[in-house]
Amino acid sequence: MQVNKTTLKKTSLAKTQMALAIAQLTLLASGAAMAQQAPAEGAPAPAAGEPERIVVTANRRASFVQDTPLAVTAFTQDTLANNQVKDLGTLTALVPSLVVEPHSDSGGVHVYMRGVGSANHTELGDPAVAFYVDGIYLPRPQAATALMYDMSHVEVARGPQGTLNGRNSTAGAVNLVSSAPNTQKLMGSGSLTFGDRHHVQTQGMINIPLSEDMALRFAGIKDSADGTVDFLRGSNVLPGAKKYGATDQTGMRASFLWKISPDLKGTVIADYYSDKGAGNIYLPIEIKPGQDRRAALIDTPGALDQSITTYKGKLVWNATESLEAQYMGSWSRLKRTNASDADAGLYPGFKSENRTEWSRFDSTSHELQLRSTAQGPVQWVGGLFKFDENNRIRFDIDRSQISEAQLQQDIAAGNVIFVQPTVGQYASAMSFIQGRRELSSKAAFAQGSYDVNDQTKLTAGARYTKDRKSDTGGQNWACPNWPDNVPRGATVLTPNQIKQLVTPGTGMINTHNIGPGGIVSVANCGNTPGDNTASLEYSQATYLGRVEYKPMKDVLAFASVTTGFHSPAIGDGGATTKPEKLTSYEIGFKSDLLNKALTLNLDAFLMKYKDKLESQVVNNTLQNFNAAGATVRGLEAEFAWRPTGADRFSGNATWLKARYDDFLSCDVDAARANGQSCGTTAPTENVGGNVLKHAPAFATTLMYEHDFNAGKGKLTPRIALHHETKSFIGAGAFARDVPGHAGVKEQAAYSTLDLSVRYEPLNKAYTAELFINNATDKEVKYDAIEVCTQVGAPCQPNQQIWAAYYNQPRSFGGRVSFKF
């Protein structure tokens, strides 16, 4: 995105990234290990024997988690490290009802909470779980892959956060809060993690006080590992190609703190993240006995080159004894190119390749907050927010198919199956060229609370948002007559299929393939483009009402009603949707019991959605639409019990009932299995009562640690068990079996087990740890799709082959860290 239609100088960006790289290399070369987190300056320390207390800002003012009247979970960097958490995807077991599913052709993820999320990871859509780093909103789902390192803490707020966080936080909000520079002392840290599949992770941090009023902090991380999906014989890949699932991620951060005066403090942060891994791939669900689940016939090796550069600034001014003003501003750029095998490696002789040829997503944000600071019965916070985004992308799909005779010849000879069609064979393509998609969002918000007495507090808040979205000159190319593929072995072709055969005399082998970097024109496409030009404006008010009651010092009960909304989407062809709206009712209980040996938090909720936004691939085009609504009911519990000084039990549990309300739709999957087609021969049915995606009836994580005396230190084994009942993981709203393919859209009940043991000396100068993740090597699938559709592969009209993304297999390794 352009900032006020000016461009940042490339030389300045290069110098900043070089400085960050030099800082990281210096840290890693020194062998610094992961540091203990210094408390924020001025933060109250827990009393002796009390459990760790984390300060969060989910209510736009600092408060302890146990004093914050909403469903929020927070973790320090030490907790993240002890649980081998490096990103949002590896945090899921620690947060009730959080699910993160990977995706291949965008470098992003789909995030779900309480069964609510967004399956649209493109520039056309917005996530339903808002993602923040240091309080700065990052709009693209690719941001949720950012690495967690040198964190002060990570806070995850569940349920709608629309009053203070605004649009697109209908399911919840995640905020990564990095450790701030400290003016009090020089300190550093670092770690080295190693494991199977050549996994190596290095981290480093150094904090440099420059004076009593200024400090610098540099932090970096590098994480890489081999892939998990083997190449089957016949794969068309070069020696040394990365396997799917391979990671190569880098994160660097530089922070500067300046206490300009006793009443004015400023912080500037430069943050860089890159991912040069191989991405992920759909794998077959229905495999034959003895078939390797994690292997595929690959003709497009995974390639990803993605980076996010962000500059952030914050000013805090204590204007008076009772008033604080804060400004936060940012500029961020996401760039990505990638290629992925889109046929799941299931079809010898057929190739489907997805490519992001180029993309750039620029955004700026500005937020001004005013808040009361004086002690008294009335507390308030208010502010103004402005966010702008400018997106551009070209995304291509190439498909081709060789003859049956040529395929069998390659298989018999044991050759690489080289899919390069000649005259009379199939080739087609699509290209989505979006040169200018823009968003402008403005909002004003206020929230205030009143202490009725020492036990009771009332809170009310409201936000007004006005947005404008537009697509200028976006094009969709279908080359030449997409999507009439030629079924395998077909002898009688339709006129549309004949047009997609490679023709003689063109001077091109793949007549209608675009190819990497290829030019798209009417001449080589054989078709004219469709127009995506569209514009929409909308506004929405949201509100919050809450009552809190403290019957005793360490017990808090609260009840609230909250509204939120998810912004409408612009789709291909200029199609638009309505905004998604919801009202949430919540009752919560937080407590520190048994002389603070037991922390127990409960949260019951009822969320009513109207015009719920959905996304589904139909005829190879991602379509957005509004369902009539949905109702989500649930109960969440979190606990931490310290029965002795050496024993610690902790965990969470979620009971969930998430269902669609009445509305009419067509079951695309069942229709194809029955040889029917939605819109013509397939019936329309009432979807009411069907379960939402990623909404198991029950899920729990239980953890236990015990400290053993070991000479001059302690040895701590840890066991973590995660269990879920069955859940629906398919696209669309029909959570039922597909005729002839029982269970393909369902993840059966499962359990996973993580084990570790760590040693720490009494002076805590270093830590050594061994771990095994997914110790039983349980296979868990996400996002099941039917890849053998008329538009997806050379199959007969009612043939179906199902595929899904799968979790990481069993892994093991060790970690060594120290601090100074």
N, C-alpha and C positions, 0 to 999 in steps of 0.2 A: 504494500500500500504506500502511496505517496503521502508525505506529511506536508499538509498545506501546499501540495503540488510542487514540492521541491524534493531533490534527491540527496541522500547522504553521500558524501564523497567516498569512492571505493578505497582510496588511500587511507582514509581515517579508519574505515572498517578493518582493513588489512592490518594496520598497526595495532588496533585493539586486540584482534584475534591473535596476532603474533605475541603480544605481551602476555595474554592469557596462556598461550602455549608454552612460553618460556617459564612462566611461573609454575605450571604443572610439571614440566620436565625437571625443574630445580627441586621441587618437592619429592618427586618420585626417585630422582637420583640420590637424594639424601637418605632415602629409606624411611622417611617418616611414616608413621602408622596412624590408624584412625584414632581421632582424639576423643577424649571425654568432653562432653558438651559443657562449656562454661555457662552458668546461669546468666540470663539477660541482666544487664546492669540495672540495679534498683528492684529486681524481682524478689519477692519474699521467699526465703528458704524454708523448707519444711522442718518442723521440730524433730528432735531425736526420736527415732522409732516410728515416725509417721511414714506412710507410703509416699512415693514420688507424686508430686503435684505439678501438673502442667498448666501453664497459662495459655489460653486460646483467645482468639479475637472474633469468634463467630457472630458475636453481637455488636461488632464494631467498637468494642471497648475491651480492655484486658480483664479477664476473669478466669478463675480456676475452673477446670472441667466440671468438678462437682458442684460448683456454684452457678453453672450456665444452664438455664432452663430450656434446653432442647436436646434432641438426640444427637450428640456429638461424641466422637471417639478421637483420641489423640495419642501419638506415640513420639517418644524422643528418638534421637539417632541411635542410642545404645540399644533400645528395644528393636528398632529396625534391623540393626546389624546382627543381633542375637537370633533373629528370625529369618536371616538371609533375605531380607527385603531390599530390593534395589530399585523397584519401580511400582507403579500402581497395580500391575498385573500380579506381582508377587505379594501384594498386601491383602489380597482378597480374603484369605482365611481369617485375618485378624479383625475384619469389619463385618458386622452383621449385614446380611443380604446384599453384599457387594459382589458383582460378577464382572470380569473383564475378559472379553473374547478377542483374539487376534484376528487380523485381516491382512491379505496379501497384496492387493493392488493399490494400496494407498499409504502404506507405512503407518497406519493408525490402528485404533482399537475401538470396539463398541463397549461402552460402560453402562451397566445396569445396576439399579439400586431399588430394592423392594419390588422387583419385577418390572421396573419402568426404566426405559432407556431409549436410545435411538439407533436404528440400524443403518442410518445414512452417514457414511464417513466421507462423503465427497464435498466439493465446494457448494453443492446444492443444499446441504442441510446443516443442522446445528446439533450438538450433543444435548442430552437431557440432564446430564450431570455436569454442572459448571466446574471448570478446572482453573485454579489460580496458583500462581507462584509469587510469594511475597505480597499477596493481596492484589496482584495484577491479573486481570481476566485474560486467558488465552483461549480463543474461540474455536480453533481447529482440534478435532479429536486426536491428531498426531501429537499434540502437546502432552497428552496423558501417557506417552511413552517415555517422557523425560526421566532421567535418573535421579534417585534420591540420595544425596550425599551432603555431608556437612550441614545437616538439618538442625535447626533449633527444635522443631517438632513438625509433625504432619497432623492436620486436623481434618476429619471427615464428618460433615454434618448431613444427616439423613432427613429426607422429607423436603418439601418446598422451602426455598430460601428467598422467595421473590421480593420481599419487602426491602431487605438490605442488600441482597446480591442481584436482584433484578431478573431479567429475561433468561430463559433456558436453564433454570435451576429447579425444575419441577420435581426431579427425583432426589436432588441433593447437591452438595458442593464439596469439593476437595481443595484444600489450601496447603501448599508446601511452603513452609516458612524457613528460610535459610538462617544459619547462625550469623548474628550481627558482629561487626568488628568490636573489639573490646579495648578500651583505652588504658586498662589497668595493668596488663602484663603481656610479655612476649610468650607465646605458646604455639605449639604445633602438634601434629598428629599424622598418622598414616597407617595403611594396612595393605596386606597382600593376601589375596584369596586365590586358591588354585584348586582344580578339580578335574574330573574326567572330561573327555572330549576337548582336551587342551584348554580348559577354562582357566583364564587368568584375569583377575581384577586387581587393579592398584588404585589406591586412594591417597590423597595427601592434603594437608591444610597447614597454613601458617598464619598467625595473627601477629601483626607488627604495630605496637603503639608508636606513634610518631611524636606525640606530646600528650599532655593531660587532656587535650581537647580533640585530638585527631588519631585515627587508627586505620590501618589497611588490613584486609583479610583476603587471602588467595586460597582457593580450593580447587581440586581437580579429581577426576575419576576416569579410568579407562577399563572397559569391560569387553572381553572377547571370548568366543567359544566356537567350536566346530558345530556344524549342523546335525540334525537328528533324522533326516530323511535320506536314505541311501538311493543311489542311482541304479535302477534295474538295467539288466543287459539290453542293449539296443538304444540306450539314451544318447541323445545327440548333444554331448557336452564336451568341452575341452578339458584336457588334464589340469587338475588343480582347481577346477570350478568349485565354488562354495556350495555346500549342500543347503537345502532349505532348512530354516531354523538356525543357521549360523548367525552369530551376533558380533558386532564390531561397533561399540558405542563409546563416545567420548563426551565428557562434560567438564566445563571450565567456568569458574566464577571469580570475579574480582569485586570486592566491596570496599567502599571508602566512607568513613563516618567522620563528620566534622561538627563539633559542638561550637557553633558560631558564637553564641553568647549563652548566658545562663538560661535564657528563655527560648532559644532558637537552635534547632538541631537538624542537620541534613544528612541524607544517605544517598549514595549513588552506587548502582550495581550494574555491571556488564556480565551477561550470562550467555554462554554458548553451549549448544548441544548438537551432536551429529550422530547419525546412524548410517553405517556403511555395510550393513549385514546383507543377508540374502532374502529376508522376509519369510513369510510362511506360505503354506500350500494346503488346499483341501486334500484330504485323504479318503479313500473308500471306506464306507461303513460296513457294507455286506461283503466280507472277504471269505475266501475258501479256506478250509482247514489247512494249516501249515503255511498259509500265505503271510508274508511279512507286512504288518500294518504300516510300518514306517519305511516304506520303499515305494518308488513310483518311476514310471517311464517318463523321463524328462526330455523335452525338446526345447525348452526355454529355461535356462538356469536363472535362479533368482538373483536380482541385482537391485540394490537400494542405495541411493545417495541423498540423504535427507539432513537438513540442518535447520536449527532455530537459533536466531540471534536476537537478544532482547537487551534493551537499555532501559533501566528503571531509575526513577528519582523520587525521593520522599523528603518533604519538609514538615517539621513539627514545631509549632510556635505556641508557647504558653502565653497567650495574649494578656490574660489577667489571672488572678488567683482562682477564678471560677470558670475560665473559658480557654479551651485549647482548639487551635486550628491545624488542620493537616491537609497537605496537598500530595497526591500521588500521580505521577505521569509516566508513560512508557511508550516506546516504539519497538515493534517486534516484526521480524521477517522470517517466514517459513519458506524454504525452497526444497523442491523434491524432484528427482527423476527416479524411475524404477521400472522394472520389467518382471513379469511373473507368468508362470505356466498356468493357464486358465482352464485346462481340460482335466485337471487333477491327475494327470499321468495315466489315464484309464483307457485311452483309445489309440492303439498302434495305428500309424498311418494317418492320424488326424492331429492337427496342431491348432491350438487356440492360444494366442499370446496377447496379454494385456500390457500396455506400456503407458507410463506418464512421460511424455516427451519433454515437457517442461512445465513448471508451475512456480508460482510465487504468490504468497499470501502475506500481505502487509497490513498491519493494524496499529492504531494509536489509541491510547486511552488517557483520560484526564478525570480525576475525581477530587473534589474539594469537600472536606468534612469539617463541621463545627461540632464540638461536644462540651458538655458541662463537666467540670472537674471538682467543684466544691462539694463538700459533704453536706448532705441535706436530704429531705424526703423526695425531691424531684431531681431526676437525672434524664438527660436527653441527648440525642445525636441527630444531626441532619446533614444533608449534603446535596451536591449536584454532580452528575456523571455524564460524560460524553465519550462515545466510542465510535470509531470509524474503521472500516475494513475495505480493502481493495484486493480482489482475487483475480488471478489469470491462470489458465491451465489449458494444456492440450493432452487429451487422453485418447489413445488409439487401441483398437482391437483388430488383430489380423487372424484370419482363419483359413485353413487350407487342408486339402485331403488328396492323397495319392490313390492310385487304383488298387483294387484288391490283389491283382496279379503282382504288381510291383511290391506291395507290402509282404505277401507270402514269400516272394523271392528273397527279400532282405532277411526275413525271419529264418528261412531255411539255411541261408549262408552265414547266419550269426552276425550280420552286419549291423552297423548303426542304422536306425530307421530315419532316413533323411527325408523329411516332408517338404519337397519342393515340386509342386505339381507342374506337369507339362500339359500340352494341348489335350483338351477333353476332360481334364480333371478340375477339381473344385477350388475356387479361391474367392474370398470376399473380405470386406473390412468395414469398420466403423471408425469415425473420428469425431471427437467432441472438442470443439475449439471455443473456449470461453475467454475472450480477450479482456472483458471488463465486467466483473460482478462486484457491486458495491453495496455497502451497508452503512447507514448512519443512524446511531441510536443516542437519544438524549433522555435523561431521567432526573427527577428530583425526589428525594426521600426524606422522611423524618420518623423518628421513633422516640417515645418518651415513657418513663416509668414513674410511678408514685408509690412511696412507702406509706401504706395506710396505717400501719403500726409496725412493731418489731418483727411480726410474723408474716404479714401479708403485703404483697406488692402487686400493683396492677400495671400492665404495659399495653400500649397501643402504638401502631405504626402504619404508615402508608407510603406508597411509591407510585409515581406516575411516569410511564415510559412512552416515548414516541419514536417510532422506527420508520425508516425508509429503506427498501431493498430494490435493487434494479439489476438488470442484465442488458447490456448494450451490445448488440451485434453478435451475440453468441450463435454458433453454428453446430448443427449435427449433420454429419455426412454418413450415408448408408450406401456402400459400394458393392455391387451396383444395385442390388435389389434385395438387400438384407431384409428378413433373415431366413430365406428359403434354402436351408442346407440340403444336401443330397444324402438321403438315407443310404447306409452301407448296403451294397448289393442291388440297389434300385436299377431297374432297366427302363422304366417308363418315367420320364421327367416332365415336370410342369414347365410352362413357358418361363416362369420366374427362375426355376432352377437351371434351365438351359442358359439363361443370360449370365449366370455366375460361373460357367465353365470357362477355363482358359481357352482363348480363341487364337487361331493361327494368324500370322501376319501382323501382330501387334508390336513385335520387337521386344516384348517383355515375357519372361517365363511365368511370373505370378501376376497375371493380368490385373487382378483387382486387389492384390495385397499392397499395402502402403509401404511397409518396411520401416525400420528405425530411421527417423529423420526425413522420411519421404514427404514429398510435396503432395497436397491433396488438391485436385482440380476436377472440373467436370470431365475433362478428357480422360484422366486415368482412373477416375472413380466410376464413371458411367452413370452418374446421377447428379442431381442438383441438391444443395444443402437445405436443411430445414432451419427456420429462424427461431432463436430462443429469446428474442427481445421481449422483456417484460418489466413491469414496475408495480410496486405496491407500497402503500403507506398504511400504517395502523397505529393505534395507541391503546394503552391498557393501564388501568389502575389496579393495584393489589394492596392488600391490607393484612394486618396482624392484630389479634387481640389475645391477651394472655393474663392469667392470674397465677401468682406463686404463693405458696404457703410453707413456712418453716415451723413445724410443731416443736422441733428441738434443734440444737446447734448443728448437728451433722446429718440432718434429714431435710430434703427439699422435695416438695410435691408441686406439680404445675399442670395446668390445662390450657390449651390454646386452640384458636381457630385461625388458619392461615390460607391465603389464596396465592396463586401463582399462574404463570403462563409460559408457554413455549412459542417462540415466534413462528409465524407461518413460513412456508417454504416456496421457493420458485423452482419449478422443475423443467425438464426438457420440453421444448416446444412452447415455452412461455406459460406453462400451466402453473397455477398458484393454489394454495390451500388456505383454510382458516387457521387462526392461532389455536393452539391447544390450551385449555383452561382447567384449573382444578381448585377444589376447596378441600383442605385437610383439617381434620379434628384430631387432637392429640392429648393424651394424659400421660404424664411421666412421674417417676419416682427415683430420686438419687439419694444414696445414703452411705455413710461410713459407720459401720456397726462393730460391736464386740471390741470396744476400745480401739477402733480404727483397724482392727485385724481383718475385717471383711468389708469390702466395697461392693455394693449391689445396686445396679441401675436397671430400671424397668421402663418400657415405653410402649404404650398401646396407641394405635392409630387407625383412622378411617380416612381414606383419600378418594374423592369423587372426581373423576376426569370427564370433561366434556369436549367433544370434537378431538378425541385423542389422535395425535399424529402417528402415522405408520409409514413405513417404506418397504417396498418389495420389488424385486426384479421381475418385470413382466415383458416378454418378448425382447429380452436382453437390454431393456431400458429400466433404469431405476425410477420407479414412480412413487410419488408422495401422495397420501390421501388422508382424510379424516375419518376415523371410526366414530360411531355415535357416542361412545363413552366407555368407561371402565370403572370398577370399584375395587379398591385394594384395602384389605383389612389385615391387621397383623399385631403381633406382640414381639418385642425384642427384649432380651435380657443380656446384661454384661456383669461379670463378677470378677473379683480378685480376692483370694482368701490366703492369709498368712497365718496358719495355725501355730507355727513355731518360727523362730528366727532363721531356720534353715529350710523350711518348706514353703512353697508357693504354688497354689492352684489358681488358674485363671481361665477365662473362656467367654463364649457368647452363645446365644441360641436365638433362633428366629422361627416363629410360627406365622405362616403367611397364607392368605387366601386372596388371590388376585384374579379377577374374572372380567371379561368383556360384558358390557350391558347389551341390550337388544339392538341389533342392526343387521341388515341383510348383506350377504356377500356370497362369493362363489369360491369353492374349494378347488384351486387350480391343480393341486397335486392329485386329488382323487379323480378329477375330471380326466386328466391325461392317462391315469392308470386304467380308466374305464373307456378309453378311446373317445372321450368327449372334449368339448372346448367351451371355456367360459365365454359368455356373450352370445352363444348360439345354442348348442345342444345340452350343455351342463346346467343343472338347476341352481337357482339362487336360494340360499338357506339363511336361517337366523343364527348368527354367531353367538348370541347371548349365552353366557354360562361357560364359554371356553376359557381355559386358563391362559394367562399371559406368559410370554417367554421368560425363562430364567426366574421362575417363581415357585420353587419347591415348597411343599407344605411345611417342611421342617428342615432346618440346617443348624449345625452346631460345630463349634471348635472348642476343644478342651486341651489345656496345657498343664504340665506339672514339672517343676524343677525342685531339686534338693541339693543343698550345699554340703559337701563332705570336706572335713579338715584334711589338708594334704601338706603336711610340713609347714612351710612358711607361706602357704596360700590356701586356696580352696578349689575343689573340683566339683563342677556342677553338670550332672546329666540333665537332659531335657527331652521330654516327649510331647508331641503335639498330634492330636487326632482330629481330623475334619470329617464330618459325615453329612450327607444330604439325601433326602428322599428323592424320588424320581421327579424330573422336571421336563417341560416342553422346551425344545431348543430350535425348532424350525421357524422358517419365515411364514408370514401370514398369520391369520387368526384361528385356523382350524387345528386345534391341538388333539388330533386323533390319528389313528393308524391309517396309512395309505394302503389301499387294496393290494395284496401281494407283497407288501414290504413292512411287516410288523416291526414296530419299535424304531424305525429309522428317524423319526422326528422327536424321539424321547431319549433322555439320558436316564438310565436306570439308577436306582439308589446305589450309592457308592461311599467308600471310606478311603481316605488317604492318611499316610503316617509319615511324620518327619521326626528325625532323631538327631541329637547332637550332644556333645560333651565338651565343656570348655574349662580351661585352667586359668586362674587369675591369682597373682601373688598378693600378699597383704597390702603392699604399697600401690597396687593397681597400676604399675608402670607399664605392663603389657598384658595381653590376653592371647591365649592359644586355643584353638577350637577345631574339632572335627565334626562333620555333619553328613547326614544322608537325607535328601529330600525325596518325597514320594517313594519311601523305602519298599513298598510292595509293588512298585511299578504299575500302578493302576492307570488304565486308559480312561480318560474323561473327554467327551466330545462337546464341541460348541458349534452353534450356527449351522445346523444341517440344511443342505440344499440339494435339489434334484438337478444334477449337471447334465443329464441326458434328455434335454428338451429339444423341441424342433429347432430352436435357435441356438442350442448349445453344443451339439455334437451330431455326428452322422448316425442317428438312431431311427428306428421305426417310430411311427407317431405315438404309440402307447408304451414304448419301452422306457424304463426308468432305471437310472443308476444314481445312488445317493452317496454324498460325500460330506465331510465335516472337518473342521479344525480340531486338533487334539492337544491336550495339555502336554507339558514337558515330561519325558520319561524319567525314570529313576536317575538321580545324579548324586555324586558324593564329592567331598573335598575337604579342605582345611583353610583356616584363616589365622593369620598372625597379625597382631596390631600392637602399637605402643604409642605413647604420648610423652610430651615434655612441656 
